[in-house]
Amino acid sequence: MKTAAMAVPGDITNLTGGYIYDLRVLEELRSAGREIRLIRLPDGFPFATPSDMDRALKALQDLPESCPVIIDGLAFGALETAGVARIKAPIVALVHHPLALESGLPDEQKDHLWRTERDNLRFAARILVPSPHTRASLIEQYDVPSDKIHVALPGIAQPKIEAGGGAHKSEPPLILSVGILHPRKGHDVLIDALARIADLEWQAKIVGNPWEKGHSEALQDRILRAGLGDRLHLAGRVSDTELEGLYRQAAIFALATRYEGYGIVFNEALVYGLPIVSCRTGAVPDTVPLQAGLLVERDDPAAFADALRSLLTTPDMYQAMAAEAGRFGAGLTNWSQTADIAGQALDAALGAAT
């Protein structure tokens, strides 16, 4: 049996795209017969305390040379480079998106993360990324050799029954957004856009864990000030069953994101046959098919509102995009295929070290 490890900061069952990716890859690698040890690194990355940094590095430095390790990029890109150099195990760096590209970082912090991640990536035997966009970013901005990078698109579980076609849609039409309550997800832009189409019939829900302190309260205040308190609801974290029900009821998926390294939620929307309104940023244009969505510039509530209005008031456009979303969603990668590529990266990392 092939043995390896996966190191993830905090709770791997957290409901974010990155953690979902990690968990599903871990599960599928184990199902494929690999013995994968899960190492829980301390919370707080990428801004770990000195003691947490020491604990994380010790856990990784204790791994033997014969045990390749996938290290989640939330920690790997922020680890002290001198400590990374002392890790004996072959490293597969899992970069969901470069840390320096997070929204709202002060320039000094952004520069520190860029330099640290760039330097740490030199010690990775192989690098695993979820999209061609992230691959290109690492080559162009971090000087990573292209032959070290493995692209493993996120998988998706297909609905048990056929989606799309409006069979389970609610009235008035439900606009669904799914993403942690963090400034990068652009929920503030979505709220402002919805206020611009208040003359139309719709309801909306934003599903996602509170993630940054005070942001949930700021969003709720914005909703109330926009006069949308009875139409737009912050649903918080919901169960898988509840989320599936919301996807089935929804008419449109909307995420005014400021950056995505991939965006698993777009796949979820596609398999349920939902036209998508989002932004031309990061990997979104590569993830959302041209005929299945409308993409606008980020931080533009007026343009976002116009796209929503078009879908809500143009039935022919809506039906064509819903059909294309369902068609494209039916052919998406499954998690077993994602894990196969992760396994290849582990094998290549071990081979490069021997």
N, C-alpha and C positions, 0 to 999 in steps of 0.2 A: 504494500500500500504506500502511495506517495504521501509524504508528510510535508507540511508547510504551516505557516501561521498568517493570521490577518490581525493587524493592530489598528484599532479604531478608538478615537477619543470619546469618552462618555458612553451613553446607552445606544447600542446599535439598533434598538427598536424605535428610536425617535422617528417621527413622521416628517421627514424631509426627503427630497429627492436623493440626496447623497447617501443618507443612512439607509433608505429603502434599497438603493443600488447595492450597497455593501452587504446588507443582510441577504438579499436574494442571491448574490454571487456566492456568498459563504454557504448558503443552503444547497445550492446547485453543485458546487464543488464537492461538498460532502456526499451528496446523492450520487455523484459520479465515481465515488470510491476513494476520494482523497481524505487523508486525515488532516484536518485543518484546525489548529489551535487558535481560539479567539483570545487576543490580548486586549483587555480594556485599559486604554491609556487614560490618564486623568482628564476630567472636564476642564474647560477653560481655554483650550486651544481655539484659535491661534494665539491667544494672549495669555499663555500659561504663566503661573507664578514660578519663581526660581525653584521652589521645592517640587512642584509638579513637573517641571522640565527635567529635573534630576531623576525623578521616579520613572518618567517615560523613557528617557535614554537608557537607564539601567535595565528596564524590562527588555528593551530592544538589543542592548549589548550582551545580554545573557543568552541570546539565541545562538545556537551553534552554526558553523559554516555550512552544515548539511541541510539547514532548514530555511528555504527561501521565505521571505515575509512580504506580504502586501501591506503597505502602510498608507492609510487614508491621508489624502493631501491636506485635510484640515489641520493635521498635526505635522505631517512630514515637511510641509513648506515653511513651518515656523520653528522647527527644532534647531538647536544650536549646531552650527555646521561642524564644529570641532568634535562634538559628540556623535554626530552622524558618521563621521570618518572612522570612528572606533566600532561601528556595528560590523560584526563579522559575517552575519547572515546576508546572503544575496538579497538585494532590495528590489521590490517592484513598487514604484511610487504610483499610487492611484490618485490622479489629479482630476477632480471633477471640474474645477475651473481655477485658474491661478488666484491665489489669495489677494494679490495686489489689485485685482479687478473688482473687488467688493465695493459696493456703493458707499459713499459717505466717509471714506477714510481720510484723515488728515494727510497732507502730502508727505510729512516725515515718516508716518507709519506705513504709508503705501510704498515709499522708497525702501524702507527697511524690509518689508515683506518680499518685495521684488528681488532684492539682493540675496536674501536668505534662501528663498525658494530656488533662485537660479543656481546658487552655489551648492545647495543640497542635491539638486537634480543630477549633478555631476557624479554623485556617489550611487545613483540608482543604476542597477544593471539593466533593468527594463522599466518602461513607463506605460501605465494603462490609462487610457482616456475614454470618455463616453461619446466623443463626437469628433468628426473631422475638423470642426472649428477649433476645439481645444488643441488638437494636434498642431494645427497651423500656428496657433498662438505660441505654443512652446518652441516651435522651430524658429519663428520669426523674432520673438521677444526674449527668449530664454536660452537661445543657442543650443538647443537640444538636437542631437543627431537624429534624423528622421528614422533610421533603421532601428532605433531603440524603442520606438513608440508602437504600441498595439491599440487599435481602436476597437472598443467593445461597446457597441450601441446598447443602451438599456433595453431590456426585454419588456414584454407586456403580456398580461394574462387576458385572453380573449373572453368576452362575456359569454355566459352559458347559453343565452339565446340571442338571436340576431338583433342588433341595435340599428338605430337610424330610422329614417322614414317618418318620424314623428309619432310613432305608435303609442308612446308613453308620455308624450309631452304635456306639461301642465298649462293651465290658463289662469292669468295672463302668462306670456312666455317667461320662462325662468332663465336669467343670465347667471351663469355659474362661474365663479373664480376660485381656484384652489392654489394656495401658496402660503407659506409661513408669514406671520404678521411681522414683516421686516421691511425697511424702506426700499431694499432692492426690488421687491416684488411689485412696487408701483401701485399699491391699492389706493393710495391717495389720488393718483391720476384717474383711476377707474371711478372713484367717487365723484370727482369733479366732472368727468365725462357723463356719468349717469344723470347728474344734475342738469346737464344741457339737453337731455332727451326726456325730461320729466313730462312733456306733453304727450308722450306715447304710453301705451299700455305695456307694462313689464313688471316683473319682480326680480330681485337679485339676492344672491347669497355669496359671501366670501368665507370659504372654509380654510382653516389653517391654525396651527398652534401659535399662541403668543410667543414671540421669540426675542424681541428686543424690548427691554424695560421701558414702559410708558407708551410704546407705539400703539398698542391695542386701544388704550384710552384716547390717544390722539386721533385715531381713525374714527372711533365712535363719536367723538366731539365733532369731527368733520362731517359725518353723516347727519348729525342733528342740525348743524348749522346750514347744511344744504337742503334741509326740509325733507329728507328721505327716510326718516326714522321708521315709517310704516311700510316701506317698500324694499329697503336694503338692510340685510341682517348679517352681522358677524357671527358665524355659526361656531367658531372655535374648532377644536379637534372633534372629529366625529368617528364613529366606528366604520370599519370597512363596509359593513352592510348598509349603513346610512349613506356613505359616500356613493356606493353603487346606485342606490335609489335616487340620489340627486343627479347623477350623470344620466340616468334613464329619463328623469323628468325634465332635464334642462333642454333648452332650445339653442343656446349659444354658450360657448366657452370663451371667457374674456380674462386676459392677464396682461396688465399694462407694465410688464417687467422692464427693469432697467438693464438687466444682463442675465443671460442664462448660458451655462456651459453645455447644456443640452435641454433639459426640461421634460422630465418623465410625464408631467401632467398633460402635456400636449399629446403624447401617445394615448393616454387614458381618454382624452376627449375624442380622439380620432376613432378609437375602437367602438365608441358609442355613437358615432356618426354625427358629431357636433361641429358645425362651422366654428372657426376660431378667429377671434380678434386679438391681436397682440402687437408687438413692436419689432421693428427691424433692428435687432441688437443681438450680439453674441451669436449663439448657434440657432436662434429662432428661425431665421430664413431657411436654414438647411433642414430644420425639423418639421416645420409646417408646410405641407404641399401648397404650391401656388394656387391651385384650384379649390383648396379646402379652407382658405382663410384670407383675411384682410390684415395686412401688416402696415403699421404707420410708424412715424418717427417716435422715439421714446420722449416722455415728458411733454406730450402734446395732447391735452385733454380735448381740445376742439376736434382734432383729426380722429381721435379715438371715438368720440361721440358720433362723428359723421359715419364711421365704419359701422358702429352698432345700429345707427338709424337705417343705413342701407339694408342691412340684413333683416331688420324688423319690418321694413316697409316694402321690400321687393321680393315677393314670394318666389319668383322664378330663380333669382339669384340664390336665395336661401336653399331651395330644394336642390339645385345643382351642386352647391358647396356641401350640403349634408350628404348627398350621394357620393361625392368624391372622397369626403372624410371617411365614410364607412368602407369604401373600396380600398383606400390606402391603409386604413387601420387593420383590415383583415390580413394584410400581408406583412405586418411588422414582425420584428425579431422576437423570439421567445427567450426566457431567462436561461435556458439550457445552452443556447447558442452564445449568449453573453459570457457565461461561465466557461465555455470551451475556450474562448479567446483568453480569458484570465488564466486558465490552466496552461495554455501555451506560453504566456508571459512568465509564469512561475518556472516552467521547465527551461525556458531560454535563459532566465536569470541564473538558475543553478548551473546550467551548462557553461555559461560565460565565466562562472567563478571557479570551474574545475579545469 
